[in-house]
Amino acid sequence: MKISAIITGVTGMVGEGVLHECLQNPDVERVLIINRRPSGFSHPKLKEIVHKDFFDLAPISGQLAGYNACYFCLGVSSVGMNEAEYRHMTYDLTMHMARTLAPQNPDMTFCYVSGASTDSTEQGRLMWARVKGKTENDLMKLPFKAAYMFRPGYMHPTPGLKNTNKYYKYITWMYPFLRRFFPNSVSTLAELGQAMLTVTKHGYPKPILEVKDIHG
């Protein structure tokens, strides 16, 4: 199976890591990245759309057909936001993109980067977890070929990538310890990207992938 993927969020650490795995994988034949600003990436497989308003995809919707995967890595921190603001930037934005893609790409596998401790009940005390839980639940109702929710914990960055969060340089030394003693809480960013490619090609028995599932 050849994969043609749309990736969002490549100017962030997670999206860049997923893009890196896609560009290295021979089963991925083309990649479309959509960003609010130019990414600076260049590759024979790669096409880029710079589009500032993700809440208005009408001007670019005609360019979003003919893909069989979407790796949605765009996200914001809930720090400093109230629930309405965070819901708008998380739930509303994600669902708008997904609802635009689904009718045009019936063979698409949609992969959403959520987070460990996301609340599927939508009723818990953590605001971000409730919003992420609703986002997951409603994505799984859309008419994609398949939709998978990825719940990583700590992600060890891929060496050499340019968008790794700066604070990681202070904590990466802990990774071997964490991997050994808390294996169900940590993974590598490379494993996340590879897991997305695997579920696109082969599927997976359940729609929500925790860290132990990401390990493969």
Secondary structure as the mmCIF struct_conf table of DSSP 4:
data_model
#
loop_
_struct_conf.conf_type_id
_struct_conf.id
_struct_conf.beg_label_comp_id
_struct_conf.beg_label_asym_id
_struct_conf.beg_label_seq_id
_struct_conf.end_label_comp_id
_struct_conf.end_label_asym_id
_struct_conf.end_label_seq_id
STRN STRN1 ILE A 3 THR A 8
TURN_TY1_P TURN_TY1_P1 VAL A 10 THR A 11
BEND BEND1 GLY A 12 GLY A 12
HELX_RH_AL_P HELX_RH_AL_P1 MET A 13 GLN A 24
TURN_TY1_P TURN_TY1_P2 PRO A 26 ASP A 27
STRN STRN2 VAL A 28 ASN A 35
BEND BEND2 ARG A 36 ARG A 37
TURN_TY1_P TURN_TY1_P3 PRO A 44 LYS A 45
STRN STRN3 LEU A 46 VAL A 50
BEND BEND3 LYS A 52 LYS A 52
TURN_TY1_P TURN_TY1_P4 PHE A 54 PHE A 55
HELX_RH_3T_P HELX_RH_3T_P1 ALA A 58 GLN A 63
BEND BEND4 LEU A 64 LEU A 64
BEND BEND5 GLY A 66 GLY A 66
BEND BEND6 ASN A 68 ASN A 68
STRN STRN4 ALA A 69 PHE A 72
TURN_TY1_P TURN_TY1_P5 VAL A 79 GLY A 80
HELX_RH_AL_P HELX_RH_AL_P2 GLU A 83 ARG A 87
HELX_RH_PI_P HELX_RH_PI_P1 HIS A 88 ASP A 92
HELX_RH_AL_P HELX_RH_AL_P3 LEU A 93 LEU A 101
HELX_RH_3T_P HELX_RH_3T_P2 ALA A 102 GLN A 104
TURN_TY1_P TURN_TY1_P6 PRO A 106 ASP A 107
STRN STRN5 THR A 109 VAL A 113
TURN_TY1_P TURN_TY1_P7 ALA A 116 SER A 117
TURN_TY1_P TURN_TY1_P8 SER A 120 THR A 121
BEND BEND7 GLU A 122 GLU A 122
BEND BEND8 GLY A 124 ARG A 125
HELX_RH_AL_P HELX_RH_AL_P4 MET A 127 LEU A 139
TURN_TY1_P TURN_TY1_P9 MET A 140 LYS A 141
BEND BEND9 LEU A 142 LEU A 142
BEND BEND10 PHE A 144 LYS A 145
STRN STRN6 ALA A 146 PHE A 150
STRN STRN7 TYR A 154 HIS A 156
HELX_LH_PP_P HELX_LH_PP_P1 PRO A 157 THR A 158
TURN_TY1_P TURN_TY1_P10 PRO A 159 GLY A 160
TURN_TY1_P TURN_TY1_P11 LYS A 162 ASN A 163
HELX_RH_3T_P HELX_RH_3T_P3 LYS A 166 TYR A 170
TURN_TY1_P TURN_TY1_P12 ILE A 171 ILE A 171
HELX_RH_3T_P HELX_RH_3T_P4 THR A 172 MET A 174
HELX_RH_AL_P HELX_RH_AL_P5 TYR A 175 PHE A 181
TURN_TY1_P TURN_TY1_P13 PRO A 183 SER A 185
STRN STRN8 VAL A 186 THR A 188
HELX_RH_AL_P HELX_RH_AL_P6 LEU A 189 HIS A 202
BEND BEND11 PRO A 205 PRO A 207
STRN STRN9 ILE A 208 LEU A 209
HELX_RH_AL_P HELX_RH_AL_P7 VAL A 211 ILE A 214
TURN_TY1_P TURN_TY1_P14 HIS A 215 HIS A 215
#
